[in-house]
């Protein structure tokens, strides 16, 4: 599949006559863990949906492993996706294993029932994310961190080459967030995945990823961490100051004039 996982050229996206993404030019190498950082409404989730082929750009070219998103959607096993709201009703009476088996639908179709191999892959991924013992528990009875592990296992059950994560740590406490990021990194290394993770958490992104993309309608920077003050000011549209622990910025706050 070559060394380039994603190549985007001159991409524009409009929705209801509003420009969401502007002149996006991006190349992501295979095997990288990439964090996408930006304020609310910056186009982060829209960028993932364009890559997935869920949203058609107004103009420009998108290639994922050399294929267009339209063709990629017919090759569902290439991409695993964790959306912001991975289960419409978290109290729906399904077990963790049944949720993970949903990740096999791209291989078997929506009509066929999962076979022995599908169930084996689902159980392997539950074990991979450390919750094999919760396979038969209803998803609604699991903690937030456990549910996110289930949804990551579901995405991995597609046997993807690319894993897209949209705010996977939202609503998790700090300890659960760190555990989740460590898990994502270990899975990436074990399975040789390319991972793109949208986040608002600057400290987590800077601590765990290979590259950072700062986006606010346009891409302001794409480079390994750490990210400097000017790039963040351009991205967030305001003056910022940092609290550092070593080279890692732990907070971004607005600077108020005296």
GIRA-V943774 format. One record per backbone hydrogen bond with DSSP energy under -1.0 kcal/mol. NH is the residue of the N-H (numbers start at 0). CO is the residue of the C=O. E is the energy in kcal/mol with one decimal. If there is no record, write none. Layout:
nh:NH co:CO e:E
nh:NH co:CO e:E
This chain:
nh:4 co:27 e:-2.3
nh:5 co:27 e:-1.7
nh:6 co:62 e:-2.6
nh:7 co:25 e:-3.3
nh:8 co:60 e:-2.5
nh:10 co:23 e:-1.9
nh:11 co:58 e:-2.3
nh:12 co:20 e:-2.3
nh:14 co:17 e:-2.7
nh:17 co:14 e:-1.7
nh:19 co:12 e:-3.2
nh:20 co:12 e:-1.6
nh:21 co:216 e:-2.6
nh:23 co:10 e:-2.4
nh:25 co:7 e:-2.2
nh:27 co:5 e:-2.6
nh:29 co:2 e:-3.4
nh:31 co:28 e:-1.3
nh:33 co:194 e:-3.3
nh:34 co:210 e:-2.7
nh:35 co:196 e:-3.0
nh:36 co:212 e:-3.2
nh:41 co:38 e:-1.5
nh:46 co:42 e:-2.0
nh:47 co:43 e:-1.6
nh:48 co:44 e:-2.2
nh:49 co:45 e:-2.1
nh:50 co:46 e:-2.1
nh:51 co:47 e:-2.2
nh:53 co:48 e:-2.0
nh:54 co:48 e:-1.4
nh:57 co:11 e:-1.8
nh:58 co:11 e:-1.5
nh:60 co:8 e:-2.3
nh:62 co:6 e:-2.3
nh:63 co:66 e:-3.3
nh:64 co:4 e:-3.0
nh:66 co:63 e:-1.7
nh:71 co:67 e:-2.6
nh:72 co:68 e:-1.9
nh:73 co:70 e:-1.1
nh:74 co:71 e:-1.9
nh:77 co:74 e:-2.3
nh:78 co:75 e:-1.1
nh:79 co:161 e:-3.0
nh:81 co:163 e:-2.8
nh:91 co:88 e:-2.2
nh:93 co:91 e:-2.6
nh:95 co:136 e:-1.9
nh:96 co:134 e:-2.7
nh:98 co:94 e:-2.0
nh:99 co:95 e:-2.2
nh:100 co:96 e:-2.2
nh:102 co:99 e:-1.6
nh:103 co:100 e:-2.1
nh:104 co:101 e:-1.5
nh:106 co:103 e:-1.6
nh:107 co:103 e:-2.2
nh:108 co:104 e:-2.7
nh:118 co:114 e:-2.2
nh:119 co:115 e:-2.1
nh:120 co:116 e:-2.5
nh:121 co:117 e:-2.3
nh:122 co:118 e:-2.4
nh:123 co:119 e:-2.3
nh:124 co:120 e:-2.0
nh:125 co:121 e:-1.9
nh:126 co:122 e:-2.2
nh:127 co:123 e:-2.3
nh:128 co:124 e:-1.8
nh:129 co:126 e:-1.4
nh:130 co:125 e:-2.8
nh:133 co:130 e:-1.9
nh:134 co:131 e:-1.4
nh:136 co:133 e:-1.6
nh:138 co:93 e:-2.7
nh:140 co:137 e:-1.7
nh:141 co:138 e:-1.3
nh:146 co:142 e:-2.7
nh:147 co:143 e:-2.1
nh:148 co:144 e:-1.6
nh:149 co:145 e:-2.0
nh:150 co:146 e:-2.3
nh:151 co:147 e:-2.1
nh:152 co:148 e:-2.4
nh:153 co:149 e:-2.2
nh:154 co:150 e:-2.2
nh:155 co:151 e:-2.4
nh:156 co:152 e:-1.4
nh:157 co:154 e:-1.1
nh:158 co:155 e:-2.2
nh:160 co:77 e:-2.4
nh:161 co:77 e:-2.1
nh:162 co:193 e:-3.0
nh:163 co:79 e:-3.1
nh:164 co:195 e:-2.8
nh:165 co:81 e:-2.8
nh:166 co:197 e:-1.5
nh:169 co:166 e:-1.3
nh:171 co:168 e:-2.1
nh:176 co:172 e:-2.5
nh:177 co:173 e:-2.3
nh:178 co:174 e:-2.2
nh:179 co:175 e:-2.3
nh:180 co:176 e:-2.6
nh:181 co:177 e:-2.3
nh:182 co:178 e:-2.2
nh:183 co:179 e:-2.6
nh:184 co:180 e:-2.2
nh:185 co:181 e:-2.3
nh:186 co:182 e:-2.6
nh:187 co:183 e:-2.4
nh:188 co:184 e:-2.1
nh:189 co:185 e:-2.5
nh:190 co:186 e:-2.6
nh:192 co:187 e:-1.8
nh:193 co:160 e:-2.2
nh:194 co:31 e:-2.5
nh:195 co:162 e:-2.5
nh:196 co:33 e:-3.0
nh:197 co:164 e:-3.0
nh:198 co:35 e:-2.4
nh:201 co:199 e:-1.1
nh:204 co:200 e:-2.4
nh:205 co:201 e:-2.8
nh:206 co:202 e:-1.6
nh:207 co:203 e:-1.4
nh:208 co:204 e:-2.0
nh:209 co:32 e:-2.8
nh:210 co:32 e:-1.8
nh:211 co:222 e:-3.3
nh:212 co:34 e:-3.1
nh:213 co:220 e:-2.3
nh:214 co:36 e:-2.7
nh:215 co:217 e:-2.5
nh:216 co:41 e:-2.8
nh:217 co:215 e:-1.9
nh:219 co:213 e:-3.0
nh:220 co:213 e:-1.2
nh:222 co:211 e:-2.0
nh:231 co:227 e:-1.6
nh:232 co:228 e:-2.7
nh:233 co:229 e:-2.5
nh:234 co:230 e:-1.7
nh:235 co:231 e:-3.0
nh:236 co:232 e:-1.7
nh:244 co:247 e:-2.1
nh:247 co:244 e:-1.6
nh:249 co:242 e:-3.6
nh:252 co:240 e:-1.2
nh:254 co:238 e:-1.1
